[in-house]
Every structure is written in structure tokens, then in C-alpha cells.
């Protein structure tokens, strides 16, 4: 039979091994409070350089206090727990939770498990803050998504109202109607904000580039089956955005006749080129809107320059060049119109850096702008102008090929050449060839 002392030593070694490998903060002490074993987790808590700085020390030396831990060691019959603030090396105050487990009937050894409650609370606070931030982002995303239409309508009305007032073309009735539209859409936003606080369910829909977004209005008012809600919501968003684009283009067409159809044709050409370049369906849908709105800054160009039936002089040309920045300044205020604004600003930049308004070059120009540039040029040369004859398709194609690497991105030119036959066959009302 194995001697008792041998069994005790064996059990002690197993206990020490368990302490060494445990990720929890643990230490082994004798009945008098002398530390005989510690693990790396305890050293990390203490910021200690090594085991020798702890082993053979008294508990009260390592965890300064009022002798509470030592009194726990003297307790018998059950495990004891205690929580207190302890000042460790460097004056750091930690809230520690001690669990004392007696080993052996006479309490020769005790295992003490230490939990850093303060660190746990800090981690919990950090996680809580992170979740709150995510919740705020989710609410912000839902609000932006749900008020997008109303905000866009307000911005369009406000911009057009300002434009008409500056040009002296606003009568009392039109002013009243514009203000009425702005008030109505503002009220719509107020109603949506009230709906945030009273959801009866949780209806979401997918949104490109982000997690599913809550539909506030339907979450506050819908009941029963909502399985068919998403398609309707997507159609509603698409139709409202399309209506906004058409409203802007219609306003532009009153100042520069033919600009509406030029925008539509440019959009059709840009889509075909983008497909030949292998762009995703989402990017193709976005480039359609970018191309349609590329000249929207011309809303702010004086009519006598915009409608001049002859080539522009240098001063007039410098004025009309500003339409790129005007378009950017208009569209950048619209929610989710980042690419549209950038294309409006960059569609007259050149691959070699000799364009305007910023003189940027190469891939610094947004890819969608590089595509729209060629689509715009293709339509402009094929369309009738008072001061210029229509160019034949062969001449237009030759000019674009000649501009590869200088005016145009060579990769986009190659896609253009590959899609020429498709471009020629585009059926858009108002195409003059």
C-alpha cells in the first residue's frame, strides 16, 4: 500500500500542475499564509517580473489589506469568499474577488482563486459602449433610409426654389407651392420620428452595402404577414429616386433644350460600356444615375451662355466649365448620392490630367466618371448642335480611339470599341442621327 505521505505529495504535485495550467488567477498557500505556488495569470495581475518576487511571501505582502484573507484561511468547514479593493504595485487599485478552498482535513494547504472584478467591469462597460454605438449606427441607418425620400424632395425643392428666385422666374403661386411641398415633406419626417418610439413589429429590408435596415413606417403600422413587404419597399425607393432624377432633368431641360434626352442617352451608353467592362449589377445601376445627372450643374449657368447658338468665347467657356463644380455642390447634399456628385464633378477630367476642374489624372478620376466621359462624348458628337454638324459614327469612334491614353482611359476605350455596335443600336427617344 502506498504510504500516506507519498499520496499527499502526489496530490500536491497534481494540484500544482493544475494551478500552473489554469488561465484563472490562482495561488497555493500553506496554513500560515505563505505562498508556495502561483501561476502566470497572477504574475500578470501583479505586474511582477518573475516567480521569485512572489513565492515564499506572505499573502498580506502581496495583497495589502486588513488581514481579511488571512482570516479566511483560518475558516473551517466551507469555502470562503471575499471582495475588496487592493492596492497593487505602482499604486494601481483593483477590485478583487477571493475564493479560498481548503485542501485536506487539517487545512495544511489552501487554493485561492482570484478574480479581477474591476477588469471584468471595465470589459463589460467597454462591450456595453460598443453595443450602444452599434445600436446608434443601426438607428441612424434606419432613420436615413426611411427619411431619404422626404429629405431628397426637400433638398430638390429648396435648390430649385433658390435657383428660380436668383433668376427672377418665381411668381407668387409657384413660391407658395414650393413652400407647401417643403412643409409637407418636413411633416412627413416628423411623423417618421414619432413612429420610431412605437414599433408594433420589426420589418426590415436589405440595403446595398449595409446590414438589413428597419423600415420605421411599416414597423410602426403593419400587422400580420409582412413576407411581401420588401419587394414593395424596394419598388417604392426605386420609383421615388427615379422621380427625383427626372424632376432635376426636367428643370435642366427648360434651360437647355434637349438636355433631358442627352442625359438619358448618355446613361444608356454608359450602362452598355459598363457591362462590357464586367461591372456588377449594383455598379451598373449606379452608373445609370451618375450618367443621367452628369450635367445637372448647368442649372446654375446663365441662360444666355447656355443657349448661345454659336461657339463660346474664352470668358463664356470659363463660366460653363464651372457646371462641374456646381453639379457636385448640388448633389453632394443629397443622401446616398456620393458617386453621382463625384461623376458630376469629374466627367470633364482627362486621363492625362489636362481636364477640369481639378486637373486630376489616371485612376485618380473615379471609374464611373471615366466611363461617363466617353458616353457623354459619344452622344455629343452624334447629336445636332446649332453651331456644329452631326459627326458620322466612324468619325466619332475614330476620335475616341485617337484620344485613348490622353483624353480617355485606355481600358474604357477598349470596352467602348467592343460595344460600338450595341451603342449604335440603342433605341432612346430623341436620338438624332
Secondary structure, DSSP 8 states (H G I E B T S, - for coil): ---HHHHHHHHHHHHHHHHHH-SSEEEEEETTSBEEEE-HHHHHHHT-S-GGGTTT-BHHHHS-SSSHHHHHHH--SS-EEEEEEEE-GGG-EEEEEEEEEEESTT--EEEEEEEEHHHHHHHHHHHHHHHHHHHHHHHHHHHHHHHHHHHHHHHHHHHHHHHHHHTT---HHHHHHHHHHHHHHHHHHHHHHHHHTT-SS--EEEETTEEEEE-HHHHHH--S--TTHHHHHHHHHHHHHHHHHHHHHHHHHTTSTTHHHHHHHHHHHHHHHHHHTT--HHHHHHHHHHHHTTTGGGGGS-HHHHT-SS---HHHHHHHTTHHHHHHHHHTTSTT-HHHHHHHHHTT--TTS--SSS---GGGS-HHHHHHHHHHHHHHHHS-BTTB----HHHHHHHHHHTBTTTB-HHHHHHHHHTHHHHHT---TT---
